[in-house]
Amino acid sequence: MKLLIPSATGIEAVVKRQLADLGYHDTRAIYGRIAVPDCAWRDVARLNMFLRSGERVLINLAQFEAKDFDALYDGIRSVCWSDWISKQGRIVVVTKSVRSLLSAHHSIQSVGKKAIADVLLGRYSELNEEGEEYRVELDITDDVCSVNLDTTGEGLHKRGYRTLPYDAPLKETTAAALIDLSVWNPDKMFSDIFCGSGTLPIEAAMKALHMAPGMHRRFAYEDWQCVAPDAHAVALEEARDARVERRLNIIGADVSERAIETARFHAMQAGVDGYIKFNVRRAQEFVTKSSYGVNISNPPYGERLGDLQTAIATASDMGKLYRTLDKWNFYFLTPLADFERHFGRRADKKRYIYNAGIKCSYYSFNGPKPTVKRL
Ligand SMILES: C[S@@+](CC[C@H](N)C(=O)[O-])C[C@H]1O[C@@H](n2cnc3c(N)ncnc32)[C@H](O)[C@@H]1O
């Protein structure tokens, strides 16, 4: 099987690296998707269980040119759908069309569903669609249709721990990518001084403790009859074995009491509450005894005038704080234009990352490199 891992714009390289860490080296990024060849069901289970920043795990069932609806129908019909979908399967067809002649989503969806049903009716006497769900994605880009079966269900950012509502939280998959793009390792102090609902500190703790992000949730494939019977159980056992114990120095702070209550609850649900200290505190008042550390935050931002002025003042305050903690690395994800000018320093690195569909910059402000003792 060939698997495809959709990834948010700007973090494809992180997902490729996470795949390599899991032993998948022969991968290729194409249009925001990482292709992983030669996979089996155990790989589907492992990638759903362990990937921190991929959005979903799709099985690529077919790929063909589709410039008209006849070609689309024939291409979808070429898949032996009864190898995948049971008689009672509920089929949901979702569509994407980019730079292609076929672009009417509703028509692509109806043709897709009819082609799948026609194949299944050649094998089953009837279809009742009352059972488990199969989400089929028809992705038509440059007139080439990829037919993909989504094994994940709810996106991989849904780890299961973030259940309370909060304004503008970071996606868990994005938070994990920001951490991977930083110089943080579990021997260093970590802070997020605008932690909101706690996503960054929780993701940092989960990474440090080797906690598989998919351990406490279900995946669509778990309900399917076509899956190798022990695939999920083996991945779950690997996840239990991977967990390590260690001391961590992780801090989450926010000016809002509700944020900190929410973050504490989420940390408890994620099973990392014993590893993070949460405080109600203004970021401007952050003090620490740790001479080295890493802070990653997405500070408040809004387009209304008052919000914009606050965002600018906050950026300037963060520049001042950075200058008092000269051995720390600071990272900020923000859509604020001219952030570096307000911060008072050019970033050592700037990357573009999309957060909730908004183009943001991820700025790294480095501290000095740790000195290497000469022997
Ligand atoms: C964009 S949200 C962060 C969301 C967070 N990453 C999450 O995943 O939930 C910005 C946060 O900054 C907090 N905040 C605003 N001004 C602050 C300040 N001066 N000091 C500390 N926190 C502040 C807000 O209460 C809000 O929770």
The ligand as a Gaussian input file, in Angstrom:
#p B3LYP/6-31G(d) Opt

LIG

0 1
 C       -3.429000      32.959000      20.877000
 S       -3.696000      32.583000      22.548000
 C       -2.599000      31.241000      22.860000
 C       -3.288000      29.945000      22.551000
 C       -2.520000      28.733000      23.044000
 N       -1.315000      28.493000      22.290000
 C       -3.431000      27.506000      22.986000
 O       -3.097000      26.562000      22.260000
 O       -4.488000      27.512000      23.610000
 C       -2.903000      33.913000      23.383000
 C       -2.993000      33.852000      24.889000
 O       -2.248000      34.925000      25.442000
 C       -2.872000      35.328000      26.657000
 N       -2.370000      36.673000      26.972000
 C       -2.703000      37.863000      26.420000
 N       -1.936000      38.857000      26.936000
 C       -1.104000      38.282000      27.831000
 C       -0.066000      38.762000      28.672000
 N        0.277000      40.049000      28.698000
 N        0.600000      37.883000      29.446000
 C        0.273000      36.557000      29.437000
 N       -0.726000      36.041000      28.665000
 C       -1.386000      36.888000      27.858000
 C       -4.336000      35.218000      26.373000
 O       -5.066000      35.069000      27.581000
 C       -4.397000      33.979000      25.476000
 O       -4.641000      32.842000      26.240000

